[in-house]
Amino acid sequence: MDIAWIRGQIPGLKHGVYLNTAGIGLSPVSVNKAVAEGYQQLRSGSVSTSDWYTAMRAAEAELPARIAAFFGAEAGEIALTMSTGEGYGMVLGGLRWQPGDEVLITNEEHPVPLQAAQGLADREGAIVKVVEIDQDKDLFLHRVEQTITPRTRLICFSHVTTDWGTRLPAREICGLARARGIFTLWDGCQAVGQFPVDLHEIGGDFYATNGYKWLLSPMGTGFLYVRKGAQQFLKPLRQPHAPDGTARQYETGTPASVLYLGLGAGLDFLAGIGGPQPIAAEAGRKAESLRERLDAIPGVRIIGSRRAETRTCIVAFSIEGMDGNEVSDALRNRWQIAQRATNINAPSGVRISVAFYTSDSELDTLVEAVTTLAGEKGNP
């Protein structure tokens, strides 16, 4: 993988040290060009607005098949969305609920899916039950199984948790749920693009994600996977004007078609540099090296998973004597390192996103900065 060439294709990397792909992925030139050219056609008047609209909708109509091929699904199982949250709304609003139905979430959910589950409780009288995550996947699976009751209707987890980057055993959880007649809904925004995701192999019912993190695509893009066998149970939030028997019946409005040109270009870029497996291997090597280097700094603690089956390229750490926000502000203001503080579970720390395009020199700068901060707090 030619990292120097790849970095040359991503203009945003010229500004400081970028270690926040889990927040917003930096788009390559090809993605930005696809979107800009799509809008330029409209602004220039080179084609009529009706012809432009027809062309954009035609390009958008091809995208579900491309998404499906990239993520191990069928085109008819993909609905285009604007965000992960919109996908969650389609599922939680489209299933039929009875008061007392139970929804399982984890103790490390992003605010958007967390609020979606809480809103379901407010509207429908559902009961939200929290399962505590553990780095040991077998222990976590046991906790899930122990939390399930005959009233459990939906397991609603993040494939990779947003703060500490813990990878949950999605396939095993889906198997456990399917055997009990329980639906599964996954937040995939920290998984897709970070490592290979095969939706049929996972075996879940619903999988919602966005395009602007590890897929390096525009904000305002995403997709919802609806397993073919689950479509009979999920009702559209509005009556489709042209129902076609595919997951696109769940779309609630007219997507920003031009932005989906960017999502298609993002998938092409990732495929062109080798695809998910080499991307995961490159980032994984760098992330593991970073963990080892941070481990060697007195007063620094890795707070994310160390286990091979549950760790990812999100590396979370804390510095003794410093709040996570304090560390984050110092890294940003003194060293121009983009990252963010963790704020869901204790201890408070910092989340580092190690992407395939992250350079060794960027990680050197981070390690030097963390060593300085830890020393300033008197850690020997």
C-alpha positions in Angstrom: 0.0 0.0 0.0 1.6 3.3 -1.2 0.8 5.5 1.8 2.7 8.5 0.4 0.5 8.4 -2.8 -2.7 7.9 -0.8 -1.9 10.8 1.5 -1.3 12.9 -1.5 -4.9 12.2 -2.6 -6.3 13.5 0.7 -5.9 17.3 0.9 -7.1 17.6 4.5 -4.0 15.8 5.7 -1.9 18.9 5.0 -3.2 20.6 8.0 -1.8 19.4 11.3 -1.9 15.8 12.6 -5.3 14.1 11.8 -6.3 11.3 14.2 -10.0 11.7 14.2 -11.4 9.5 11.3 -13.9 8.0 13.8 -15.3 11.5 14.0 -15.1 12.6 10.3 -13.1 10.9 7.7 -11.1 13.1 5.3 -12.4 12.7 1.7 -10.0 12.1 -1.1 -9.8 14.3 -4.2 -12.0 11.9 -6.2 -14.8 12.2 -3.7 -14.7 16.0 -3.6 -14.5 16.1 -7.4 -17.5 13.9 -7.9 -19.7 16.1 -5.7 -18.4 19.4 -7.1 -18.9 18.3 -10.7 -22.4 17.1 -9.9 -23.4 20.5 -8.5 -21.4 22.4 -11.2 -23.6 20.9 -13.9 -26.6 22.4 -12.2 -25.1 25.8 -11.5 -23.6 26.1 -15.0 -26.9 25.6 -16.8 -25.1 23.2 -19.2 -28.1 20.8 -18.9 -31.7 21.5 -18.0 -32.7 21.0 -14.4 -35.0 18.1 -15.4 -32.2 16.4 -17.3 -29.8 17.0 -14.4 -32.3 15.6 -11.9 -32.9 12.5 -14.1 -29.2 11.9 -14.4 -28.6 12.2 -10.6 -31.5 9.9 -9.8 -30.1 7.3 -12.3 -26.7 7.4 -10.7 -28.3 7.1 -7.2 -30.4 4.1 -8.4 -27.2 2.2 -9.2 -25.7 2.8 -5.7 -27.5 0.1 -3.7 -26.0 -2.6 -5.9 -22.5 -1.2 -5.4 -23.0 -0.9 -1.6 -24.4 -4.4 -1.5 -21.4 -5.8 -3.4 -19.0 -4.0 -1.0 -20.7 -5.3 2.1 -21.9 -8.8 1.3 -25.6 -8.1 0.7 -28.2 -8.0 -2.1 -29.1 -4.7 -3.8 -32.7 -5.2 -2.7 -31.7 -5.1 1.0 -30.1 -1.6 0.8 -32.0 1.7 1.5 -30.2 5.0 1.0 -30.2 7.3 4.1 -28.7 10.6 5.2 -27.3 9.2 8.5 -27.2 6.4 11.0 -29.8 8.1 13.0 -32.2 8.1 10.0 -31.7 4.4 9.6 -32.5 3.8 13.3 -35.7 5.9 12.9 -36.8 3.7 10.0 -36.4 0.6 12.1 -37.7 1.7 15.5 -40.6 3.5 13.8 -41.4 0.7 11.4 -41.6 -2.2 13.7 -44.8 -2.9 15.7 -44.4 -2.5 19.5 -46.4 -3.5 22.6 -45.9 -1.8 26.0 -43.3 -3.8 27.9 -41.4 -5.0 24.9 -37.7 -4.9 25.8 -34.8 -3.4 23.8 -31.2 -4.2 24.8 -28.5 -1.6 24.4 -24.9 -1.4 25.7 -23.5 1.0 28.2 -21.4 2.7 25.5 -23.8 3.8 22.8 -23.4 7.0 20.8 -26.0 9.6 21.9 -28.0 9.2 18.6 -28.9 5.5 18.9 -29.2 5.9 22.7 -31.7 8.7 22.3 -33.6 6.7 19.6 -34.0 3.9 22.1 -35.1 6.2 24.8 -37.6 7.9 22.5 -39.1 4.5 21.7 -39.5 3.9 25.5 -41.3 7.3 25.7 -43.6 6.7 22.7 -44.4 3.0 22.9 -43.8 2.0 26.6 -40.8 -0.2 25.6 -38.3 -1.1 28.3 -34.6 -0.3 27.6 -32.2 -2.6 29.3 -28.4 -1.9 29.4 -25.8 -4.6 29.0 -22.3 -3.7 30.2 -19.6 -4.3 27.7 -16.5 -6.3 28.4 -13.3 -6.8 26.4 -13.8 -10.6 26.9 -16.3 -11.5 24.2 -17.4 -14.7 25.9 -18.2 -12.8 29.1 -20.1 -10.2 27.1 -22.1 -12.8 25.3 -23.0 -14.4 28.6 -24.2 -11.0 29.9 -26.4 -10.6 26.8 -27.9 -14.1 27.2 -28.6 -13.5 30.9 -30.3 -10.2 30.1 -32.7 -11.6 27.5 -36.2 -12.5 28.7 -39.3 -13.6 26.8 -40.2 -9.9 26.4 -37.0 -9.0 24.6 -37.9 -7.8 21.1 -34.8 -6.1 19.8 -31.0 -6.1 20.4 -29.7 -2.7 19.4 -25.9 -2.5 19.7 -22.9 -0.7 18.1 -20.8 -3.1 16.0 -17.8 -1.0 17.3 -18.3 1.2 20.3 -17.9 4.9 19.7 -15.6 5.9 22.6 -13.2 3.0 23.3 -13.5 1.2 20.0 -14.5 -2.2 21.3 -15.6 -4.6 18.6 -18.6 -6.6 19.6 -19.1 -10.2 18.5 -21.8 -9.4 16.0 -22.2 -12.7 14.3 -22.5 -14.6 17.6 -25.0 -12.1 19.0 -27.1 -12.4 15.8 -27.1 -16.2 16.1 -28.2 -16.0 19.7 -31.0 -13.6 18.8 -32.2 -15.4 15.8 -32.6 -18.6 17.7 -34.9 -16.8 20.1 -36.9 -14.8 17.6 -35.3 -11.5 18.5 -34.5 -8.8 15.9 -31.0 -7.2 15.8 -30.2 -3.6 14.8 -26.6 -2.6 14.5 -24.9 0.9 14.4 -22.1 0.2 11.9 -20.6 3.7 11.6 -17.4 2.8 13.4 -17.1 -0.6 11.5 -17.7 0.0 7.8 -14.5 1.0 6.2 -12.4 0.2 9.2 -12.4 -3.6 8.5 -14.3 -6.0 6.3 -18.0 -6.2 7.0 -20.1 -9.0 5.4 -23.7 -8.4 6.3 -25.0 -11.8 5.3 -22.2 -13.5 7.3 -23.1 -11.4 10.3 -26.7 -12.5 10.0 -28.4 -9.5 11.5 -31.7 -8.1 10.5 -30.9 -4.4 10.3 -27.6 -2.5 10.0 -27.5 1.3 9.9 -24.5 3.4 9.1 -23.2 6.6 7.6 -20.6 7.4 4.9 -18.6 10.2 6.4 -16.3 8.4 8.8 -14.2 5.4 7.7 -15.8 5.4 4.2 -14.3 8.9 3.6 -17.5 10.0 1.9 -19.7 13.1 2.3 -21.8 14.0 5.3 -25.4 13.5 4.5 -24.9 10.0 3.1 -25.5 6.5 4.6 -27.5 3.4 4.2 -29.7 1.0 6.0 -29.5 -2.8 5.4 -32.7 -4.6 5.9 -32.4 -8.4 5.6 -34.8 -9.8 3.0 -36.5 -12.0 5.5 -37.0 -9.1 7.9 -38.7 -6.9 5.4 -42.1 -8.5 6.0 -41.9 -7.3 9.6 -40.7 -3.7 8.9 -43.4 -1.3 7.7 -42.4 1.9 5.8 -42.9 5.1 7.7 -44.9 6.4 4.8 -46.6 4.6 1.9 -44.1 4.3 -0.9 -45.3 6.1 -4.1 -43.6 3.4 -6.1 -43.2 0.3 -4.0 -40.7 -2.1 -5.6 -40.4 -4.8 -3.0 -36.9 -3.8 -2.0 -35.5 -1.9 1.0 -35.8 1.4 -0.9 -39.5 1.3 0.2 -38.2 2.5 3.6 -36.7 5.7 2.3 -38.6 8.7 3.7 -37.7 11.5 1.2 -35.7 12.5 -1.8 -32.0 11.9 -1.0 -29.4 14.5 -1.9 -28.5 12.6 -5.0 -25.2 14.5 -5.7 -23.8 13.5 -2.4 -24.3 9.9 -3.3 -21.9 10.4 -6.3 -19.4 11.1 -3.5 -20.3 7.9 -1.7 -19.8 5.9 -4.8 -16.5 7.6 -5.4 -15.5 6.8 -1.8 -16.2 3.1 -2.3 -14.2 3.2 -5.6 -11.3 4.8 -3.8 -11.2 2.2 -1.0 -11.5 -0.6 -3.6 -8.8 0.9 -5.7 -6.2 0.8 -3.0 -6.8 -2.8 -2.2 -10.2 -3.0 -0.4 -11.2 -3.7 3.2 -8.7 -6.4 4.1 -5.4 -4.6 3.3 -6.9 -1.4 4.8 -7.6 -3.2 8.1 -4.1 -4.8 8.1 -2.3 -1.5 7.5 -4.3 0.3 10.2 -4.2 -2.6 12.6 -0.4 -2.8 12.5 -0.1 0.9 13.3 -2.7 0.8 16.0 -1.0 -2.1 17.8 2.4 -0.3 17.6 0.8 2.8 19.1 -0.7 0.8 22.0 2.8 -0.6 22.8 4.4 2.8 22.7 1.7 4.4 24.9 2.1 1.5 27.3 5.7 2.4 27.8 4.9 5.9 29.0 4.7 6.2 32.8 1.3 7.4 33.9 -0.5 6.5 30.6 -3.2 3.8 30.6 -4.8 2.1 27.6 -8.5 2.0 28.3 -9.7 0.3 25.2 -9.6 -3.4 24.5 -6.3 -5.2 24.2 -7.8 -8.5 23.1 -7.4 -9.5 19.4 -11.0 -10.4 19.0 -12.4 -7.1 20.4 -9.8 -4.4 19.7 -9.9 -2.2 16.6 -7.9 0.7 15.2 -9.5 3.1 17.7 -7.0 3.5 20.6 -8.3 5.1 23.7 -6.0 6.1 26.6 -5.9 8.2 29.7 -3.2 10.1 31.5 -3.0 9.9 35.3 -3.9 13.3 36.9 -5.6 14.7 33.7 -9.2 14.8 32.6 -9.8 13.6 29.1 -11.0 17.0 27.9 -7.8 18.6 29.3 -5.6 16.1 27.4 -7.6 16.6 24.3 -7.4 20.4 24.4 -3.7 20.3 25.0 -3.1 17.9 22.1 -5.2 20.1 19.8 -3.9 23.5 20.9 -0.2 22.8 21.5 0.5 20.1 18.9 -2.3 20.6 16.4 -3.4 16.9 16.8 -7.0 16.3 15.9 -8.7 13.7 18.1 -11.4 13.9 20.8 -12.0 13.2 24.4 -14.0 10.1 25.5 -17.0 11.1 27.6 -19.3 8.1 28.0 -17.6 5.8 30.6 -14.9 6.3 33.2 -12.0 6.8 33.2 -12.1 9.9 31.0 -9.5 9.8 28.3 -8.8 10.5 24.6 -9.8 8.6 21.5 -7.2 8.2 18.7 -8.4 7.0 15.3 -5.6 5.2 13.5 -6.5 5.1 9.9 -4.7 3.2 7.1 -3.6 6.7 5.8 -2.1 7.7 9.2 1.6 8.3 8.9 4.4 7.0 11.2 5.5 10.6 11.8 2.0 11.6 12.9 2.1 8.8 15.5 5.6 9.9 16.5 4.2 13.4 17.2 1.4 12.0 19.3 3.7 9.8 21.4 6.1 12.7 22.0 3.1 14.9 23.0 1.7 12.4 25.4 5.1 11.7 26.9 5.4 15.5 27.6 2.0 15.8 29.1 2.4 12.8 31.4 5.8 14.2 32.5 4.3 17.6 33.3 1.9 15.9 35.7 4.8 14.4 37.6 4.5 10.9 36.3 8.0 9.3 36.7 
